[in-house]
Amino acid sequence: MSTLKIYNTLARDKQAFSPIEPGKVRLYVCGMTVYDYCHLGHARVMVVFDMVQRWLRATGFDVTYVRNITDIDDKIIQRAIENRESIGQLTQRFIKAMDEDAAALGVQKPDHEPRATAYVPQMLDLISKLQTNGLAYQGSDGDVNYSVRDFPGYGKLSGKSLDDLRAGERVDVNTGKRDPLDFVLWKAAKESEPGEVKWDSPWGKGRPGWHIECSAMASDLLGDHFDIHGGGQDLQFPHHENEIAQSEGAHRHTFVNYWMHNGFIRVDNEKMSKSLGNFFTIRDVLKKYDPEVVRFFILRAHYRSPLNYSDAHLDDARVALTRLYTALKDAPVEAGTVAEVDQGDVYAQRFAEAMNDDFNTPVAVAVLFDLANEVNKTRSPAQARQLKALAGVIGLLERPAEAFLQGGQGSEAAGLSAADIEAKIAARVAAKQARNFAEADGIRAELAAAGVILEDKPGGLTEWRRG
């Protein structure tokens, strides 16, 4: 098998992957800030790094996967105050919703899912180290800040120079910062904030800044030097840049070897944002589309590419996924069979080559279609098993074919129930037996208009699927 190569944002190049500890991978991904329902951008992060950890495990690595939950920040506090509920009530409700959305999309639970509020002591310890190392100071407003200009490597992840950053900064006179580029490690408590967001610290009551949370959780669970750190492209700067500054400033050695960032979601070629009115939650989309269609749509684009969302692209993804399931239906895998990849097969080798080339899922999906075409020709159960097994490696084709082909396309999709469809098929059979072909054709046309496709098989059997 070829060597895994990963595009390392830090190196701006694809590099051969070499774990710190042979056979083991420690992976951290920045998760959700839980004050609202997850949107399509969150769906992409969850699905992309679920695919990454699945492939790492499939190739024999012992993976420890951490994806955090940010359950304390300005937006959470503001939303809780607006809703007149506690921080805990708000965050617990949206964590539950996030878990439901992730499960629907076939996303496996991480090995660890730390919540920021459980790691405040580790954050305080990290800030103390930074202060000892001359990289943190308390401003006149009580906040503890990171002194960016005292960390020589600042900007190495984003490629931004301090002078460029300084030119783009506005000077805020109402701040205790020595330099506008400095960022907050510990926020002094405000009287207006609820008591549940005020922790004791050597610098007075307050709460952690956002960036220090991930540095503390990652280091505590994976060590202060680990293999892969991932997240959305929007986090590259300043969040991940600041994580490096904090972690390497405190421990004085490399924090992470490989940095991975997935591309943005666009909607009809515009950036997704609430202000443009083109903002979609996962729940919005799953009302219309089967969750596996959404997962397939995400995976058939390369994770680093921009992903353009539209109903037309989702409709196309549904048609394409239907083709794969149809191949399995026509050469079914025996019930109860656990599909295992035949590693010596040419399709498995091509699939592995694609996945080892920086997780190139578009090419891997193309291999699945080539194999599906072969299955359609040969009706070979062995090749059908291989198709199901290879797709299963990235979390696709894990249902019985009929469950997808005859299932509803979304939780609120318009259409007929399976019982309604079977009744109409029976009525069509009766009409044909009575030689009332006009009525039979009318029933077929009615079903087609409702998105139900009939296939007449030898022996008078009629199979159906949703189009």
C-alpha positions as CSV (number, residue, x, y, z in Angstrom):
1,M,0.0,0.0,0.0
2,S,1.2,3.5,-0.8
3,T,2.4,5.9,2.0
4,L,-0.2,8.3,3.4
5,K,0.4,11.9,2.4
6,I,-1.3,14.8,4.1
7,Y,-1.4,18.4,3.0
8,N,0.2,20.2,6.0
9,T,-1.0,23.8,6.2
10,L,2.1,24.6,8.2
11,A,4.4,23.4,5.4
12,R,2.1,24.5,2.6
13,D,2.8,21.1,0.9
14,K,1.8,17.5,0.9
15,Q,4.0,15.5,3.2
16,A,4.4,11.8,3.9
17,F,2.7,11.0,7.2
18,S,5.0,9.8,10.0
19,P,3.4,9.4,13.4
20,I,5.3,10.5,16.5
21,E,4.7,7.0,18.0
22,P,4.8,4.2,15.5
23,G,1.3,2.7,14.8
24,K,-0.5,5.4,16.8
25,V,-2.2,8.6,15.8
26,R,-3.3,11.4,18.1
27,L,-5.8,13.7,16.4
28,Y,-7.5,16.8,17.7
29,V,-10.3,18.7,15.9
30,C,-11.9,22.0,16.9
31,G,-15.6,21.3,17.5
32,M,-18.7,23.3,17.9
33,T,-19.6,26.3,20.0
34,V,-23.0,25.2,21.3
35,Y,-25.4,28.2,21.4
36,D,-27.4,27.3,18.3
37,Y,-28.2,24.4,15.9
38,C,-25.3,23.1,13.7
39,H,-25.1,24.5,10.2
40,L,-23.7,23.0,7.0
41,G,-20.2,24.3,7.8
42,H,-20.3,22.2,11.0
43,A,-21.6,19.2,8.9
44,R,-18.5,19.4,6.7
45,V,-16.1,19.5,9.6
46,M,-17.8,16.6,11.3
47,V,-18.0,14.4,8.1
48,V,-14.5,15.3,6.8
49,F,-12.7,14.4,10.0
50,D,-14.9,11.4,10.6
51,M,-13.7,10.2,7.2
52,V,-10.1,10.9,8.2
53,Q,-10.2,9.0,11.4
54,R,-12.1,6.1,9.7
55,W,-9.3,5.8,7.1
56,L,-6.6,6.0,9.6
57,R,-8.2,3.2,11.6
58,A,-8.8,1.2,8.4
59,T,-5.1,1.3,7.6
60,G,-4.2,-0.1,10.9
61,F,-3.4,2.9,13.1
62,D,-4.4,3.0,16.7
63,V,-6.2,6.4,16.7
64,T,-7.1,8.6,19.6
65,Y,-9.6,11.2,18.3
66,V,-10.5,14.2,20.3
67,R,-13.2,16.8,19.2
68,N,-13.9,19.4,21.7
69,I,-17.1,21.3,22.7
70,T,-16.9,25.0,23.4
71,D,-19.5,25.5,26.1
72,I,-18.5,28.9,27.3
73,D,-17.9,32.1,25.2
74,D,-19.5,35.5,24.6
75,K,-22.2,34.2,22.2
76,I,-23.2,31.5,24.6
77,I,-23.5,34.0,27.5
78,Q,-25.5,36.5,25.3
79,R,-27.9,33.8,24.0
80,A,-28.5,32.4,27.5
81,I,-29.3,35.9,28.9
82,E,-31.6,36.6,25.9
83,N,-33.4,33.2,26.5
84,R,-33.5,33.8,30.3
85,E,-32.0,30.4,31.0
86,S,-28.8,29.1,32.5
87,I,-25.6,28.5,30.5
88,G,-25.9,24.8,31.3
89,Q,-29.4,24.5,30.1
90,L,-28.6,26.2,26.8
91,T,-25.5,24.3,26.0
92,Q,-26.9,20.9,27.1
93,R,-29.9,21.4,24.7
94,F,-27.6,22.2,21.7
95,I,-25.1,19.5,22.5
96,K,-28.0,17.0,22.4
97,A,-29.1,18.5,19.0
98,M,-25.5,18.3,17.7
99,D,-25.3,14.6,18.7
100,E,-28.5,13.9,16.8
101,D,-27.3,15.7,13.7
102,A,-23.9,14.0,13.8
103,A,-25.5,10.5,14.2
104,A,-27.9,11.2,11.3
105,L,-24.9,12.0,9.1
106,G,-23.1,8.7,10.0
107,V,-20.5,10.5,12.1
108,Q,-18.9,8.2,14.7
109,K,-18.4,9.6,18.2
110,P,-14.9,10.8,18.9
111,D,-12.9,8.9,21.6
112,H,-13.0,12.0,23.7
113,E,-15.4,15.0,23.6
114,P,-14.1,17.4,26.3
115,R,-16.1,20.4,27.3
116,A,-14.2,23.6,27.9
117,T,-15.8,24.3,31.3
118,A,-14.3,21.0,32.7
119,Y,-10.8,22.1,31.8
120,V,-10.5,25.6,33.5
121,P,-7.7,24.4,36.0
122,Q,-5.6,23.2,33.0
123,M,-6.2,26.6,31.3
124,L,-5.0,28.4,34.4
125,D,-1.9,26.3,34.6
126,L,-1.1,27.0,31.0
127,I,-1.6,30.8,31.5
128,S,0.7,30.7,34.5
129,K,3.4,29.0,32.4
130,L,3.1,31.7,29.8
131,Q,3.4,34.4,32.4
132,T,6.5,32.7,33.8
133,N,8.0,32.6,30.3
134,G,7.3,36.3,29.8
135,L,4.6,35.8,27.2
136,A,1.5,36.8,29.3
137,Y,0.7,40.0,31.2
138,Q,-2.3,41.4,33.0
139,G,-3.6,44.6,31.5
140,S,-5.1,47.6,33.2
141,D,-8.6,46.3,32.6
142,G,-7.9,43.1,34.4
143,D,-7.7,40.8,31.4
144,V,-4.6,38.6,31.0
145,N,-3.2,38.9,27.4
146,Y,-0.7,37.1,25.3
147,S,2.2,39.2,24.1
148,V,2.3,38.3,20.4
149,R,5.5,40.2,19.6
150,D,7.4,38.2,22.2
151,F,6.8,34.9,20.4
152,P,9.2,34.8,17.4
153,G,7.1,32.2,15.4
154,Y,3.9,34.1,15.3
155,G,2.3,34.0,11.8
156,K,4.0,30.8,10.7
157,L,0.7,28.9,10.2
158,S,-1.2,31.6,8.4
159,G,1.8,33.1,6.6
160,K,0.9,36.5,8.0
161,S,3.7,38.9,9.1
162,L,3.3,41.0,12.2
163,D,3.7,44.2,10.1
164,D,0.9,43.1,7.8
165,L,-1.3,42.3,10.8
166,R,-0.5,45.5,12.5
167,A,-1.4,47.5,9.4
168,G,-4.8,46.0,9.4
169,E,-5.5,46.6,13.1
170,R,-7.6,49.4,14.6
171,V,-6.3,50.8,17.8
172,D,-8.9,50.4,20.6
173,V,-8.3,53.0,23.3
174,N,-10.6,51.2,25.8
175,T,-8.3,48.2,26.3
176,G,-5.5,47.1,28.6
177,K,-3.5,45.6,25.8
178,R,0.1,46.7,25.2
179,D,-0.3,46.0,21.5
180,P,-3.5,45.7,19.4
181,L,-2.3,42.3,18.1
182,D,-2.2,40.8,21.6
183,F,-5.1,38.4,22.4
184,V,-7.0,37.6,25.6
185,L,-6.1,34.5,27.6
186,W,-8.2,35.3,30.6
187,K,-11.2,37.7,30.7
188,A,-11.8,39.6,33.8
189,A,-15.4,39.1,35.2
190,K,-18.0,41.7,34.4
191,E,-20.8,42.5,36.9
192,S,-23.4,42.0,34.2
193,E,-22.4,38.4,33.6
194,P,-24.0,35.5,35.4
195,G,-22.1,33.9,38.3
196,E,-21.8,30.5,36.5
197,V,-19.2,32.1,34.1
198,K,-16.9,33.4,36.8
199,W,-14.0,31.3,38.0
200,D,-11.4,32.1,40.6
201,S,-7.9,32.7,39.3
202,P,-4.6,34.2,40.4
203,W,-5.7,37.3,38.4
204,G,-9.1,37.6,39.9
205,K,-12.5,36.2,39.0
206,G,-13.1,35.7,35.3
207,R,-13.3,33.2,32.5
208,P,-11.0,31.8,29.8
209,G,-10.5,33.2,26.3
210,W,-11.5,31.0,23.4
211,H,-8.0,30.2,22.1
212,I,-6.6,28.9,25.5
213,E,-9.4,26.4,25.7
214,C,-8.2,24.2,22.8
215,S,-4.6,24.4,23.8
216,A,-5.4,23.1,27.3
217,M,-7.8,20.4,26.2
218,A,-5.6,19.1,23.5
219,S,-2.5,19.0,25.6
220,D,-4.3,17.4,28.5
221,L,-5.8,14.5,26.4
222,L,-3.1,14.0,23.7
223,G,0.1,15.4,25.3
224,D,1.8,18.7,24.5
225,H,3.2,17.3,21.2
226,F,0.8,15.3,19.0
227,D,0.3,14.3,15.3
228,I,-2.6,16.0,13.7
229,H,-4.8,19.1,14.4
230,G,-7.8,19.8,12.2
231,G,-10.6,22.2,11.7
232,G,-12.3,24.5,9.3
233,Q,-10.3,26.9,7.1
234,D,-11.8,29.8,9.0
235,L,-9.9,28.7,12.1
236,Q,-6.4,28.8,10.6
237,F,-6.2,32.5,11.7
238,P,-6.4,33.6,14.4
239,H,-7.5,30.5,16.4
240,H,-5.0,27.9,15.3
241,E,-2.2,30.5,15.0
242,N,-2.9,31.5,18.6
243,E,-3.0,27.9,19.7
244,I,0.5,27.4,18.4
245,A,1.7,30.6,20.1
246,Q,0.2,29.5,23.5
247,S,1.2,25.9,23.4
248,E,4.7,26.4,22.0
249,G,5.2,29.4,24.2
250,A,4.3,27.4,27.3
251,H,6.1,24.2,26.5
252,R,8.9,25.5,24.3
253,H,8.7,22.8,21.7
254,T,6.6,21.8,18.6
255,F,2.9,21.6,19.4
256,V,1.5,19.7,16.3
257,N,3.2,18.1,13.3
258,Y,0.4,18.2,10.7
259,W,-2.3,20.9,10.4
260,M,-5.3,20.1,8.3
261,H,-8.0,22.5,7.2
262,N,-11.2,21.8,5.3
263,G,-12.6,24.4,2.8
264,F,-15.5,26.7,3.1
265,I,-19.1,26.0,2.3
266,R,-20.6,28.3,-0.3
267,V,-24.3,28.6,-1.3
268,D,-25.0,29.2,-5.0
269,N,-21.4,30.5,-5.2
270,E,-21.7,33.0,-2.4
271,K,-20.3,32.7,1.1
272,M,-22.9,31.2,3.5
273,S,-23.9,33.8,6.1
274,K,-27.0,34.8,8.0
275,S,-26.7,38.3,6.7
276,L,-27.2,37.1,3.1
277,G,-30.1,34.9,4.1
278,N,-28.5,31.8,2.6
279,F,-27.7,30.2,5.9
280,F,-28.8,26.5,6.4
281,T,-28.8,24.4,9.5
282,I,-28.2,20.6,9.1
283,R,-31.8,20.2,10.3
284,D,-33.1,22.4,7.5
285,V,-31.4,20.3,4.9
286,L,-32.4,16.9,6.4
287,K,-36.0,17.9,6.1
288,K,-35.6,17.6,2.4
289,Y,-32.7,15.2,1.8
290,D,-31.7,11.8,3.2
291,P,-28.7,12.2,5.6
292,E,-26.6,9.8,3.5
293,V,-27.1,12.0,0.5
294,V,-25.7,15.0,2.4
295,R,-22.7,12.9,3.6
296,F,-22.1,11.7,0.0
297,F,-22.4,15.3,-1.3
298,I,-19.6,16.3,1.2
299,L,-17.3,13.4,0.5
300,R,-17.4,13.5,-3.2
301,A,-15.6,16.9,-3.1
302,H,-12.0,17.1,-1.9
303,Y,-12.0,18.3,1.7
304,R,-9.7,21.2,1.0
305,S,-11.8,22.5,-1.9
306,P,-14.7,25.1,-1.5
307,L,-18.0,23.2,-1.5
308,N,-20.9,24.9,-3.3
309,Y,-24.2,24.0,-1.8
310,S,-27.4,24.1,-3.9
311,D,-30.6,22.0,-4.2
312,A,-29.3,21.1,-7.7
313,H,-26.1,19.7,-6.3
314,L,-27.9,17.8,-3.6
315,D,-30.4,16.4,-6.2
316,D,-27.4,15.3,-8.3
317,A,-25.8,13.6,-5.3
318,R,-29.1,11.8,-4.6
319,V,-29.2,10.4,-8.2
320,A,-25.5,9.4,-8.0
321,L,-25.9,7.6,-4.6
322,T,-29.0,5.9,-6.0
323,R,-26.8,4.4,-8.8
324,L,-24.5,2.8,-6.2
325,Y,-27.3,1.4,-4.2
326,T,-29.0,0.1,-7.3
327,A,-25.9,-1.9,-8.1
328,L,-26.1,-3.5,-4.7
329,K,-29.8,-4.3,-5.1
330,D,-29.2,-6.1,-8.4
331,A,-26.4,-8.2,-6.9
332,P,-27.3,-8.3,-3.3
333,V,-24.9,-9.0,-0.5
334,E,-26.2,-11.9,1.6
335,A,-28.1,-10.9,4.7
336,G,-26.0,-10.8,7.8
337,T,-22.7,-10.7,5.9
338,V,-20.1,-8.4,7.3
339,A,-18.4,-6.9,4.2
340,E,-14.6,-6.9,4.5
341,V,-12.3,-5.4,2.0
342,D,-10.4,-7.8,-0.3
343,Q,-7.1,-5.9,-0.1
344,G,-5.6,-7.7,-3.1
345,D,-8.4,-6.5,-5.4
346,V,-7.5,-3.9,-8.0
347,Y,-10.4,-1.7,-7.0
348,A,-9.2,-1.8,-3.3
349,Q,-5.7,-0.8,-4.4
350,R,-7.0,2.1,-6.5
351,F,-9.2,3.2,-3.6
352,A,-6.3,3.1,-1.2
353,E,-4.0,5.0,-3.6
354,A,-6.7,7.8,-3.7
355,M,-7.3,7.9,0.1
356,N,-3.5,7.9,0.8
357,D,-3.1,10.9,-1.5
358,D,-4.3,13.5,1.1
359,F,-7.7,11.7,1.6
360,N,-8.7,12.2,-2.1
361,T,-12.3,11.1,-1.7
362,P,-13.5,12.3,-5.2
363,V,-11.1,9.8,-6.8
364,A,-12.1,7.1,-4.2
365,V,-15.8,7.7,-5.0
366,A,-14.9,7.4,-8.7
367,V,-13.5,4.0,-8.0
368,L,-16.8,3.0,-6.3
369,F,-18.6,3.9,-9.5
370,D,-16.2,1.9,-11.6
371,L,-16.8,-1.0,-9.4
372,A,-20.6,-0.5,-9.4
373,N,-20.5,-0.6,-13.3
374,E,-18.6,-3.9,-13.1
375,V,-21.2,-5.2,-10.6
376,N,-24.0,-4.2,-13.0
377,K,-22.4,-6.2,-15.7
378,T,-21.4,-9.3,-13.8
379,R,-24.0,-9.4,-11.0
380,S,-21.2,-10.9,-8.9
381,P,-22.0,-11.2,-5.2
382,A,-18.2,-11.0,-4.4
383,Q,-17.9,-7.7,-6.3
384,A,-21.0,-6.4,-4.6
385,R,-19.5,-7.3,-1.2
386,Q,-16.3,-5.4,-2.2
387,L,-18.4,-2.4,-3.3
388,K,-20.2,-2.3,0.0
389,A,-17.0,-2.9,2.0
390,L,-15.0,-0.1,0.3
391,A,-17.8,2.4,0.6
392,G,-18.3,1.4,4.2
393,V,-14.7,2.5,4.9
394,I,-15.8,6.1,4.4
395,G,-19.3,5.6,5.9
396,L,-21.3,5.0,2.8
397,L,-23.6,2.2,1.6
398,E,-24.0,0.8,5.1
399,R,-27.8,0.2,4.8
400,P,-29.6,-2.5,2.9
401,A,-30.2,-1.2,-0.7
402,E,-34.0,-1.4,-0.4
403,A,-33.9,0.7,2.8
404,F,-32.3,3.6,0.8
405,L,-34.0,3.1,-2.5
406,Q,-37.5,2.9,-0.9
407,G,-36.9,5.2,2.0
408,G,-38.1,8.8,2.2
409,Q,-35.6,11.4,1.0
410,G,-36.0,13.6,4.0
411,S,-37.9,13.8,7.3
412,E,-40.5,16.1,5.7
413,A,-40.2,15.1,2.0
414,A,-43.5,15.1,0.2
415,G,-44.6,11.8,-1.2
416,L,-46.3,8.5,-0.6
417,S,-45.7,6.0,2.1
418,A,-44.4,2.5,1.3
419,A,-47.8,1.1,2.0
420,D,-49.4,3.6,-0.4
421,I,-47.0,2.7,-3.1
422,E,-47.6,-1.0,-2.7
423,A,-51.3,-0.5,-2.9
424,K,-51.0,1.5,-6.1
425,I,-48.7,-1.2,-7.6
426,A,-51.4,-3.8,-6.7
427,A,-54.1,-1.7,-8.3
428,R,-51.9,-1.4,-11.4
429,V,-51.4,-5.2,-11.6
430,A,-55.2,-5.6,-11.3
431,A,-55.8,-3.0,-14.1
432,K,-53.3,-4.9,-16.4
433,Q,-55.0,-8.2,-15.6
434,A,-58.3,-6.6,-16.6
435,R,-56.6,-5.3,-19.8
436,N,-57.3,-1.7,-18.7
437,F,-53.9,-0.5,-19.9
438,A,-54.8,3.1,-19.8
439,E,-55.5,2.9,-16.1
440,A,-52.3,0.9,-15.5
441,D,-50.3,3.6,-17.4
442,G,-52.0,6.3,-15.4
443,I,-51.0,4.7,-12.1
444,R,-47.4,4.4,-13.4
445,A,-47.5,8.1,-14.4
446,E,-49.0,9.1,-11.1
447,L,-46.2,7.3,-9.2
448,A,-43.5,8.8,-11.4
449,A,-44.9,12.3,-10.7
450,A,-44.5,11.5,-7.0
451,G,-40.9,10.5,-7.6
452,V,-41.5,6.7,-7.5
453,I,-39.9,4.7,-10.3
454,L,-41.3,1.2,-11.2
455,E,-39.3,-1.6,-12.7
456,D,-41.2,-4.5,-14.1
457,K,-39.3,-7.8,-13.7
458,P,-39.7,-11.2,-15.3
459,G,-42.5,-13.2,-13.8
460,G,-44.8,-10.3,-13.2
461,L,-42.9,-8.9,-10.3
462,T,-42.7,-5.1,-10.0
463,E,-39.9,-3.4,-8.0
464,W,-39.9,0.2,-7.0
465,R,-37.6,2.9,-5.8
466,R,-37.8,6.6,-5.1
467,G,-36.1,8.7,-7.8
